[in-house]
Amino acid sequence: MKNQILLTTLLTAGVQLLALEDNGITIIDQKSPDFLLGKQTHINMKFTPYDNTEMWFKAGIRLQGTFESLNTKQYNLNGTTISNTTIEDAYLRRVRLEVAAGFGEHTSFVMDIRNDKSNKGIENDEGSFSAGDAYIKIKKPFNNSLINFKLYRAKIDVSRTETVKSARVIVYDRPYVADAAAQYISLNRRAANVQIYGNWKNKVHYQIAAGSATSPDKIIDATGSKATADGVSISDQSLFYGAKVILSPFDGWEETKRTETYFAQGKHLSVGAAYWAVPTLAGTTATGASFDLNRELINLEASAHYKGLFIQAEYFEFKDMVKDWTATNIETGTSTGWYVTGEYVMPELYYLAPFARYESWDRLDGSDGYELTSTLAGVNWYLRGNTTKVGFVYQKDEYAQNTGNKDVTSIRITSQWFF
């Protein structure tokens, strides 16, 4: 009898192990090219229980490290150099623990805990952990791709490069104008919100969303100064609302996922437009001036890749941009900016990929001295796709008189570990 019980136990365990082998743990992207260190991994390791394959759990990490030499030349109003400083630094650009859980056929939860820019700068601060994404996804509740939902902390699509996962961008530090767009409407573009999104045959993608607006700590004026730093007090603020539409008009060139790294595979072409607004943002400044803003953001995007060549461009228009929070009377205007970036991946050279980016941002149209331009170039080496890669970046930023009156040159060596 004991032998029969033992045999039954062993057989049951064997069946469970076989089920686990078939459905249990997966990580490798089998459609990935073969890089120098092997195929890249999926986003996070996936665990599927043998007794309910519609439920699952994912866990993974994202670690981006940077060694940097940063030179700043500060000028006075006459254009004479008043200081020339260099800081050599090593820091963790992004440190993240990512988890996700599937509750059934249609519902899942995604979140991450992050401590970005840890040890950056002379202060060498450790930083603090915070929540990034934290949302419920309801996928295809009506069994088609036209209608899906996200609830709580999920990105609104204010910009293509800001929506692309940071593990899949060409350069870890996104354009300044795109980072400004990420804060102009909603805090970190993902303050608590409700979204409806979907696509029609990958020809038309859309997103409609409404939710909590931006934080006073992230509201900057045309000089780049934060509202809270200048003693601004917000008394009235509405929810944000808006939408984005993306089109892939040509057969065979549809965009199937948001990424900047295609590894010389396939092709796509897409164009998109977005409108986002915070109808009410009112309060007073430290000087006693009152303001009532209707902040609007317009975003236009275009991207394409064909085998190893990738190119992407975006245009931004910020309405009701405050000129100067410290002024006795609050003046507003329009701010416009754009960037273009490109990369060429060479599989024959073990997936070396030179890239370049140019950015131009006029923080206050029609006024002199509010311009910012940024030029960068470098090379990525995809040792295992986005799972393991290293890079070199040279960047020069030129700030006009009212945006800092300085030139900043940076040389960075970057690395990423991600699964």
C-alpha positions in Angstrom: 0.0 0.0 0.0 2.8 2.4 0.9 4.5 1.6 -2.4 1.3 2.3 -4.3 1.0 5.7 -2.5 4.6 6.5 -3.3 4.2 5.5 -6.9 1.0 7.6 -7.2 2.8 10.6 -5.7 5.7 10.3 -8.0 3.5 10.0 -11.1 1.5 13.1 -10.0 4.7 15.0 -9.5 5.9 13.9 -12.9 2.7 15.1 -14.6 3.0 18.5 -12.8 6.7 18.9 -13.9 5.7 18.1 -17.5 3.0 20.6 -17.3 5.4 23.1 -15.8 7.8 22.5 -18.6 5.2 23.1 -21.2 3.4 26.1 -19.6 5.6 27.2 -16.6 8.5 29.5 -17.1 9.4 31.4 -20.3 11.9 34.2 -21.0 13.6 33.9 -24.4 12.1 35.7 -27.4 12.2 33.0 -30.0 11.6 35.5 -32.9 14.6 37.5 -31.9 17.7 37.6 -34.1 20.8 35.8 -32.9 23.0 38.5 -31.3 26.6 38.0 -30.1 25.4 36.8 -26.7 22.3 35.0 -28.0 18.6 35.9 -28.5 17.1 38.7 -26.5 14.5 38.1 -23.8 10.9 39.1 -23.6 9.8 41.8 -21.2 10.1 40.0 -17.8 10.2 36.3 -17.0 6.7 34.7 -17.2 5.4 32.1 -14.8 2.3 30.2 -15.7 0.7 27.7 -13.3 0.0 24.3 -14.7 -3.6 24.2 -13.3 -4.8 27.5 -14.8 -2.9 28.6 -17.9 -5.0 31.8 -18.2 -3.4 33.1 -15.0 0.3 34.1 -15.0 2.9 36.2 -13.2 5.8 38.2 -14.6 8.9 39.6 -12.9 12.0 41.3 -14.2 14.5 44.1 -13.9 15.7 47.1 -15.8 19.2 48.5 -15.0 20.8 51.3 -16.9 24.2 52.6 -15.9 26.1 55.7 -17.1 29.6 57.0 -16.9 29.7 60.7 -17.8 32.0 63.7 -18.3 29.9 66.9 -18.2 31.4 70.2 -19.1 29.4 73.5 -18.6 30.5 76.9 -19.9 28.4 79.7 -18.3 28.2 83.1 -19.9 27.3 86.6 -18.8 24.9 88.9 -20.6 27.8 90.1 -22.9 28.6 86.5 -23.9 31.8 86.4 -21.9 32.7 83.1 -20.2 32.4 83.5 -16.5 32.9 79.8 -15.5 34.0 76.6 -17.1 33.4 73.5 -15.0 33.7 69.7 -15.6 32.0 67.0 -13.5 32.9 63.4 -14.0 30.3 61.1 -12.7 28.9 57.6 -12.6 25.3 56.9 -11.8 22.4 54.5 -12.3 20.2 56.1 -14.9 17.3 53.7 -14.2 16.9 51.1 -11.5 13.5 49.3 -11.7 11.8 46.2 -10.5 8.9 45.2 -12.8 6.0 42.9 -12.0 2.8 42.0 -13.7 0.0 39.5 -13.1 -2.7 38.0 -15.3 -6.1 37.3 -13.7 -7.7 35.6 -16.6 -8.4 35.9 -20.3 -9.0 39.7 -20.3 -7.6 41.2 -17.1 -4.0 41.9 -15.9 -2.1 44.2 -13.6 1.2 45.9 -14.4 3.5 47.9 -12.1 7.1 48.9 -11.4 9.1 50.3 -8.5 11.9 52.6 -9.5 14.9 54.6 -8.2 16.1 56.6 -11.3 19.2 58.8 -11.5 20.6 57.2 -8.3 24.0 58.7 -7.3 23.8 61.3 -10.1 25.7 64.6 -9.6 28.0 66.0 -7.0 25.4 65.4 -4.3 25.7 61.6 -5.1 22.2 61.1 -3.6 20.8 57.6 -3.4 17.4 58.8 -4.5 14.2 57.3 -3.4 11.9 54.5 -4.6 8.5 55.4 -6.1 5.8 53.7 -8.2 5.9 54.1 -12.0 3.3 52.2 -13.9 0.5 50.8 -11.8 -2.5 50.0 -13.9 -5.2 47.4 -14.5 -5.5 46.4 -18.2 -8.7 45.0 -19.6 -7.8 43.6 -23.0 -10.3 42.8 -25.7 -13.4 42.5 -23.4 -15.5 42.3 -26.5 -13.1 39.9 -28.2 -11.8 42.4 -30.7 -8.8 44.8 -30.8 -11.0 47.9 -31.2 -11.8 48.5 -27.5 -9.4 48.0 -24.5 -9.2 49.8 -21.2 -6.4 50.8 -18.8 -7.2 52.2 -15.3 -5.0 54.1 -12.9 -1.3 54.9 -13.5 -0.8 54.3 -17.2 1.0 56.5 -19.8 -1.0 58.9 -21.9 0.5 59.2 -25.4 1.7 62.8 -25.3 4.8 61.8 -27.4 6.0 58.7 -29.3 9.4 58.6 -27.7 7.9 59.2 -24.2 5.4 56.3 -24.8 8.1 53.9 -26.0 9.4 51.8 -23.1 12.7 53.3 -21.9 14.4 49.9 -22.4 13.5 50.2 -26.1 14.6 53.8 -26.8 17.8 54.5 -28.7 19.1 57.1 -26.2 18.3 56.7 -22.5 17.9 60.5 -22.1 15.0 61.6 -24.2 14.7 65.1 -25.9 14.1 68.0 -23.6 11.0 69.1 -25.4 9.5 65.6 -25.1 10.3 65.5 -21.4 8.5 68.8 -21.0 5.5 67.4 -22.8 5.5 64.4 -20.4 4.9 66.9 -17.5 2.8 69.6 -19.2 -0.6 67.7 -19.0 -0.2 64.9 -16.5 2.4 64.2 -13.8 5.0 61.9 -15.5 2.4 61.4 -18.2 0.8 58.7 -16.0 -1.0 60.3 -13.1 -4.2 58.4 -12.2 -6.4 58.2 -15.3 -8.8 56.1 -17.3 -8.1 55.2 -20.9 -9.9 53.6 -23.8 -7.6 52.5 -26.6 -7.4 50.1 -29.5 -6.6 49.5 -33.2 -8.2 48.5 -36.4 -6.1 46.0 -38.3 -3.0 47.9 -37.1 -3.9 50.6 -39.6 -5.5 52.9 -37.1 -4.5 53.1 -33.4 -6.2 55.4 -31.0 -6.2 56.4 -27.3 -8.7 58.5 -25.4 -8.0 59.4 -21.8 -9.0 61.6 -18.8 -7.5 61.9 -15.4 -5.4 63.8 -12.8 -3.4 66.7 -14.2 0.2 67.7 -13.6 1.9 68.6 -10.3 2.9 72.1 -9.3 6.4 70.8 -8.8 6.6 70.0 -12.5 5.0 73.2 -13.9 7.9 75.2 -15.4 7.9 78.6 -17.1 9.7 79.6 -20.3 13.0 80.0 -18.4 12.8 76.5 -17.0 12.1 77.6 -13.5 9.6 75.4 -11.4 6.4 77.0 -10.1 6.9 75.6 -6.5 10.5 76.9 -6.5 9.2 80.4 -7.2 6.5 80.3 -4.5 3.5 79.7 -6.8 0.4 78.4 -5.2 -2.3 76.4 -7.2 -5.8 76.9 -6.0 -7.9 75.4 -8.8 -7.1 72.6 -11.2 -9.3 70.5 -13.5 -8.8 67.0 -14.8 -7.0 66.6 -18.1 -8.5 65.1 -21.2 -7.4 64.3 -24.7 -6.8 61.8 -27.4 -4.2 60.5 -30.0 -4.7 58.9 -33.3 -1.9 57.0 -35.2 -2.2 55.9 -38.8 -0.2 53.3 -40.8 -1.7 53.9 -44.3 0.4 51.5 -46.4 -0.2 47.7 -46.6 2.8 45.8 -45.2 4.1 48.8 -43.4 1.8 48.7 -40.3 3.2 49.5 -36.9 2.6 46.6 -34.6 4.5 47.8 -31.4 5.9 51.0 -30.1 9.6 50.8 -30.1 12.7 52.6 -31.5 14.8 49.4 -31.8 13.9 47.1 -34.7 17.3 45.3 -35.1 17.2 45.5 -38.9 14.0 43.4 -39.1 10.9 44.3 -41.1 9.5 47.7 -42.0 6.9 50.2 -40.8 5.7 53.7 -41.5 3.3 55.7 -39.2 2.1 59.2 -38.6 0.1 60.5 -35.6 -1.5 63.5 -34.0 -2.6 64.2 -30.4 -4.4 66.9 -28.5 -4.4 67.1 -24.7 -5.7 69.8 -22.4 -6.0 71.0 -18.8 -8.8 73.5 -19.0 -8.3 75.1 -15.6 -5.0 75.7 -13.8 -5.4 78.8 -11.5 -3.6 80.3 -8.5 -1.3 83.1 -7.3 2.4 83.8 -7.5 4.7 84.9 -4.7 4.4 88.5 -5.9 0.6 88.3 -5.6 -0.2 88.0 -9.3 -3.1 85.8 -10.2 -3.3 83.5 -13.2 -5.9 81.2 -14.8 -4.4 79.0 -17.5 -5.9 76.7 -20.1 -2.9 74.5 -20.9 -3.0 72.7 -24.2 -0.5 70.4 -25.9 -0.4 69.5 -29.6 1.8 66.6 -30.7 2.6 65.5 -34.2 4.7 62.4 -34.9 6.1 60.4 -37.8 8.3 57.3 -37.8 9.5 54.7 -40.2 12.1 52.0 -40.5 13.2 49.8 -43.4 15.5 46.9 -42.4 18.5 48.6 -40.6 17.4 52.3 -41.1 15.1 54.0 -38.6 14.0 57.6 -38.5 11.6 59.4 -36.1 10.5 63.0 -35.8 8.0 64.9 -33.5 6.6 68.4 -33.2 5.2 69.9 -30.0 3.1 73.0 -29.3 2.5 74.2 -25.7 -0.2 76.8 -25.3 -0.5 79.1 -22.3 3.2 78.7 -21.4 4.0 81.2 -18.6 6.9 83.6 -19.5 8.2 84.1 -15.9 6.7 83.0 -12.6 8.6 85.8 -10.7 7.1 88.7 -12.8 4.6 91.1 -11.2 2.2 90.4 -14.0 1.9 86.9 -15.5 2.4 86.8 -19.2 1.7 83.7 -21.3 2.5 82.6 -24.9 3.1 79.6 -27.1 6.1 77.4 -27.0 7.1 75.1 -29.9 9.8 72.5 -30.5 10.8 69.5 -32.5 13.4 66.8 -32.9 14.5 64.3 -35.4 16.4 61.1 -34.6 17.8 58.2 -36.6 19.7 55.0 -36.3 21.3 52.5 -38.7 21.7 48.9 -37.4 24.5 46.8 -39.0 23.9 43.1 -38.3 27.0 42.2 -40.3 29.0 44.1 -37.7 27.5 42.3 -34.7 24.6 44.8 -34.5 26.6 47.9 -34.1 24.2 50.9 -34.6 25.4 54.5 -35.1 22.7 57.1 -34.3 22.2 60.9 -34.2 19.6 63.3 -32.9 18.9 67.1 -33.4 16.5 69.1 -31.2 15.3 72.7 -31.4 12.9 74.2 -28.8 11.8 77.8 -28.6 10.3 78.0 -25.2 8.5 81.3 -25.9 7.7 82.1 -29.5 8.1 85.7 -30.6 10.6 86.5 -27.8 14.4 86.6 -28.1 16.6 84.5 -25.9 14.3 81.6 -25.1 15.8 79.0 -27.4 17.4 75.6 -26.6 19.1 73.4 -29.2 20.7 70.0 -28.6 22.8 67.9 -30.9 24.0 64.3 -30.2 25.6 61.4 -31.9 26.8 58.0 -30.8 26.8 54.3 -31.3 24.9 51.4 -29.6 26.1 47.8 -29.6 23.3 45.4 -29.2 25.1 42.4 -27.6 21.8 40.7 -26.9 19.2 43.1 -28.2 17.7 45.3 -25.5 18.5 42.6 -22.9 22.2 43.6 -22.9 23.6 46.6 -24.7 26.3 49.2 -24.4 26.6 52.6 -26.0 28.6 55.8 -26.5 27.0 59.2 -26.7 28.4 62.7 -27.4 25.9 65.6 -26.8 26.1 69.4 -27.0 23.3 71.6 -25.6 23.1 75.3 -26.2 21.0 77.4 -23.9 20.0 81.0 -25.0 20.2 84.0 -22.7 16.9 83.4 -20.9 17.1 79.6 -20.6 20.4 79.5 -18.9 22.9 81.3 -21.1 25.3 78.3 -21.2 26.7 75.5 -23.3 26.8 72.0 -21.9 28.8 69.2 -23.4 28.4 65.6 -22.3 30.3 62.4 -23.1 28.6 59.3 -21.8 29.3 55.6 -21.8 26.0 53.7 -21.2 24.9 50.1 -20.5 21.7 48.2 -20.1 20.6 45.0 -18.5 17.0 44.2 -18.9 14.7 41.2 -18.8 
